[in-house]
Amino acid sequence: MISKIPKWIGDLLEKSIGPNLTVLEIVKLTPSIKKIRFQGDISKMKFIPGGASVARVSDTEYRNYTIAYYNIEKGIVEIIFHVHGNGVGSQYLDSLKVGDSALISEPRGRNQYNPEVKQHFIFGDETSLGLACALFPILKQNQHQFQFYFELDEENKNVPELLGLENVTVFPKDDSFKSEKKVNGLPIFYATDWLSANYILTGNVKSIQTFRKVLKRKITGKIFSQGYWLEGKKGL
Ligand SMILES: Cc1cc2nc3c(=O)[nH]c(=O)nc-3n(C[C@H](O)[C@H](O)[C@H](O)COP(=O)(O)OP(=O)(O)OC[C@H]3O[C@@H](n4cnc5c(N)ncnc54)[C@H](O)[C@@H]3O)c2cc1C
């Protein structure tokens, strides 16, 4: 996706891209994870499970964020974001205050949820918590079997629980998911009844690539993977 466009085109697009939403509430879950609740007229927006919106984070730059929760009647959307401090998007969202307005597009993306599949396995990191929150109620309501695996910084290891997620395994973010040998040893591969599950991999590109490579050798189910960020790369 294009993460940078000239300001004058951005200004023109602003009218058609989506509504200006207002920051209603900010919850600081840890020093590096925030949940922001926005409010505005979202009645014309279409939502898909785990869809991501584009936020205008400077005059010229745009970044992707997953809609973790929405309520069309109340005009509410929520985003959970990682305050990593390295980029304009993270800095912009971190600077927002209650009452500020923000440009958030209609969410889009491929629907990763297949109601026909009984078991769903979701892997990611801090950037994937919004996706997990979007999918969790659907998985639960439709009585799927599901498991979340997250690689998280030490200070964020309790966030899945704070968010009310269930069936979660947290791993330290120590590059284990970049090692094929370590990924091979994950408990999921010892559960033979999970080999035909749907696998949704998001978060760090290198972790996903390694995980996907190992999964392809081992499972029969479908793999959906989408890198959310890559070391040294702006605006993935
Ligand atoms: C479909 C999709 C959905 C996404 N949903 C979310 C979401 O709900 N919440 C969320 O927080 N992010 C989400 N992301 C990831 C987010 O768009 C990226 O992290 C983006 O790079 C952040 O922009 P930035 O301006 O802060 O950093 P950039 O300017 O893009 O990057 C600057 C530097 O920061 C590094 N960097 C970027 N992200 C991280 C990170 N998470 N941790 C450490 N270093 C990083 C880059 O490698 C680069 O070196 C999503 C991405 C995609 C593609």
The ligand as an ORCA input file, in Angstrom:
! r2SCAN-3c Opt
* xyz 0 1
  C      -3.126     -4.640      7.761
  C      -2.326     -4.042      8.899
  C      -2.912     -3.872     10.146
  C      -2.171     -3.323     11.209
  N      -2.773     -3.142     12.418
  C      -2.073     -2.570     13.457
  C      -2.688     -2.336     14.731
  O      -3.882     -2.586     14.934
  N      -1.900     -1.772     15.714
  C      -0.589     -1.451     15.523
  O       0.066     -0.979     16.457
  N       0.007     -1.652     14.316
  C      -0.706     -2.203     13.292
  N      -0.111     -2.411     12.079
  C       1.304     -2.120     11.967
  C       1.612     -0.667     11.706
  O       0.926     -0.223     10.544
  C       3.138     -0.589     11.519
  O       3.775     -0.904     12.733
  C       3.609      0.758     11.009
  O       4.918      0.590     10.526
  C       3.625      1.815     12.084
  O       4.012      3.027     11.486
  P       5.071      4.015     12.153
  O       4.944      5.295     11.393
  O       4.878      4.014     13.623
  O       6.472      3.367     11.846
  P       7.196      3.401     10.411
  O       7.481      4.796      9.974
  O       6.374      2.572      9.480
  O       8.543      2.653     10.712
  C       9.629      3.339     11.334
  C      10.514      2.324     12.029
  O       9.767      1.718     13.070
  C       9.837      0.313     12.977
  N       8.553     -0.250     13.435
  C       7.342     -0.201     12.815
  N       6.406     -0.839     13.554
  C       7.049     -1.312     14.647
  C       6.632     -2.051     15.782
  N       5.353     -2.436     15.959
  N       7.557     -2.373     16.719
  C       8.861     -1.977     16.596
  N       9.320     -1.269     15.537
  C       8.418     -0.945     14.579
  C      10.082      0.041     11.491
  O      10.728     -1.178     11.306
  C      10.961      1.203     11.089
  O      12.311      0.897     11.390
  C      -0.827     -2.945     11.008
  C      -0.237     -3.100      9.735
  C      -0.963     -3.647      8.706
  C      -0.319     -3.818      7.351
*
